[in-house]
Amino acid sequence: MFDENLSPLWLSFKTAAIATVIVFIVGVFLARVIARRDFPGKGILEAIFLLPLVLPPTVVGFALLVFFGKHGPVGVFLDKWFDTQVVFTWSAVIIAAVVVAFPLMYQSAAAAFQQYDDNVERAAYTMGASRWRVFWTVSFPLAWPGILSGTVLTFARALGEFGATLMLAGYIPGVTDTIPLSIYFAVESGNMEKATFWVVIIIALGFSAILWLNWWSKRSMMRYREK
């Protein structure tokens, strides 16, 4: 019963969770490395990172399809050396979610790393702390509120991804049928009851994520003021 009726929920959660982990690691790392440094081409690089945020999802999906398709650079490499493909697989769902959600994580983490005084880090360095230790004991805790906000938004965005997923992964029941795709094809087939069910589910999930984030932010602000 679960596999037949609720598989889109499980698939969406699994995809969003994996995509969030990947985006968290890559986004925080790049934000920490780039945010406080000035170098030629920084603006262009950050524009590329944030581009999926402003492009239509179908455009992002088309770019991914060209890149990972049968004749694309990655597609050719995977086919030649591993005899496999990404298009129309669950891996394509994850890739689409990662690319579309990445700008939210990077933007939040970069802003978080820029908001505190870097003299705190310099003081830790003068006391003999390594860069790794300074990051985990000083930089990361100070930036954590912004990073957490980015993580929640990343998860919500990955959960609701539609356009790029449809372009790259298609709609294959039990394989790539995430909640947004299930809604679309339920409407296309005239099954409004099924579409309404999934609409209610994804609205509830998104609302819960935003509500929790607002509650946590207010609670953290109250604790900060008490200190």
Solvent accessible surface area in square Angstrom, and as a share of the most:
residue,aa,sasa,rsa
1,M,175,0.78
2,F,98,0.41
3,D,114,0.59
4,E,140,0.63
5,N,71,0.37
6,L,57,0.28
7,S,19,0.13
8,P,6,0.04
9,L,40,0.20
10,W,136,0.48
11,L,13,0.06
12,S,2,0.01
13,F,75,0.31
14,K,61,0.26
15,T,3,0.01
16,A,0,0.00
17,A,48,0.37
18,I,63,0.32
19,A,0,0.00
20,T,13,0.08
21,V,88,0.50
22,I,68,0.35
23,V,1,0.00
24,F,53,0.22
25,I,110,0.56
26,V,66,0.38
27,G,0,0.00
28,V,8,0.05
29,F,126,0.52
30,L,41,0.20
31,A,0,0.00
32,R,47,0.17
33,V,50,0.29
34,I,10,0.05
35,A,5,0.04
36,R,71,0.26
37,R,134,0.49
38,D,134,0.69
39,F,79,0.33
40,P,135,0.85
41,G,39,0.38
42,K,29,0.12
43,G,53,0.51
44,I,125,0.63
45,L,59,0.30
46,E,38,0.17
47,A,57,0.44
48,I,102,0.52
49,F,32,0.14
50,L,48,0.24
51,L,82,0.41
52,P,24,0.15
53,L,74,0.37
54,V,115,0.66
55,L,59,0.29
56,P,70,0.44
57,P,53,0.34
58,T,73,0.43
59,V,68,0.39
60,V,9,0.05
61,G,0,0.00
62,F,120,0.50
63,A,56,0.44
64,L,15,0.08
65,L,56,0.28
66,V,85,0.49
67,F,96,0.40
68,F,31,0.13
69,G,9,0.09
70,K,158,0.67
71,H,164,0.73
72,G,5,0.04
73,P,88,0.55
74,V,37,0.21
75,G,5,0.05
76,V,73,0.42
77,F,103,0.43
78,L,33,0.16
79,D,77,0.40
80,K,147,0.62
81,W,164,0.57
82,F,125,0.52
83,D,124,0.65
84,T,64,0.37
85,Q,112,0.50
86,V,15,0.08
87,V,13,0.07
88,F,108,0.45
89,T,40,0.23
90,W,71,0.25
91,S,56,0.36
92,A,0,0.00
93,V,3,0.01
94,I,22,0.11
95,I,38,0.19
96,A,0,0.00
97,A,1,0.01
98,V,28,0.16
99,V,42,0.24
100,V,6,0.04
101,A,0,0.00
102,F,24,0.10
103,P,0,0.00
104,L,35,0.17
105,M,0,0.00
106,Y,4,0.01
107,Q,89,0.39
108,S,25,0.16
109,A,0,0.00
110,A,10,0.07
111,A,59,0.46
112,A,3,0.02
113,F,0,0.00
114,Q,96,0.43
115,Q,120,0.53
116,Y,26,0.10
117,D,81,0.42
118,D,39,0.20
119,N,83,0.42
120,V,70,0.40
121,E,9,0.04
122,R,132,0.48
123,A,52,0.40
124,A,16,0.12
125,Y,69,0.26
126,T,114,0.66
127,M,168,0.75
128,G,67,0.64
129,A,24,0.19
130,S,66,0.42
131,R,175,0.64
132,W,179,0.63
133,R,156,0.57
134,V,1,0.00
135,F,31,0.13
136,W,117,0.41
137,T,83,0.48
138,V,25,0.14
139,S,0,0.00
140,F,31,0.13
141,P,66,0.41
142,L,72,0.36
143,A,0,0.00
144,W,88,0.31
145,P,55,0.35
146,G,19,0.18
147,I,0,0.00
148,L,22,0.11
149,S,28,0.18
150,G,0,0.00
151,T,29,0.17
152,V,21,0.12
153,L,66,0.33
154,T,0,0.00
155,F,53,0.22
156,A,30,0.23
157,R,70,0.26
158,A,8,0.06
159,L,8,0.04
160,G,31,0.30
161,E,5,0.02
162,F,63,0.26
163,G,5,0.05
164,A,0,0.00
165,T,2,0.01
166,L,51,0.25
167,M,61,0.27
168,L,0,0.00
169,A,0,0.00
170,G,9,0.09
171,Y,64,0.24
172,I,63,0.32
173,P,95,0.60
174,G,56,0.53
175,V,59,0.34
176,T,0,0.00
177,D,8,0.04
178,T,8,0.05
179,I,0,0.00
180,P,14,0.09
181,L,0,0.00
182,S,1,0.01
183,I,32,0.16
184,Y,91,0.35
185,F,63,0.26
186,A,4,0.03
187,V,71,0.41
188,E,118,0.53
189,S,88,0.57
190,G,54,0.51
191,N,66,0.34
192,M,113,0.50
193,E,147,0.66
194,K,79,0.34
195,A,3,0.02
196,T,76,0.44
197,F,92,0.38
198,W,3,0.01
199,V,53,0.30
200,V,87,0.50
201,I,46,0.23
202,I,35,0.18
203,I,109,0.55
204,A,50,0.38
205,L,46,0.23
206,G,23,0.22
207,F,128,0.53
208,S,62,0.40
209,A,21,0.17
210,I,96,0.49
211,L,104,0.52
212,W,107,0.38
213,L,20,0.10
214,N,74,0.38
215,W,129,0.45
216,W,48,0.17
217,S,47,0.30
218,K,141,0.60
219,R,104,0.38
220,S,33,0.22
221,M,98,0.44
222,M,119,0.53
223,R,126,0.46
224,Y,161,0.61
225,R,186,0.68
226,E,138,0.62
227,K,205,0.87
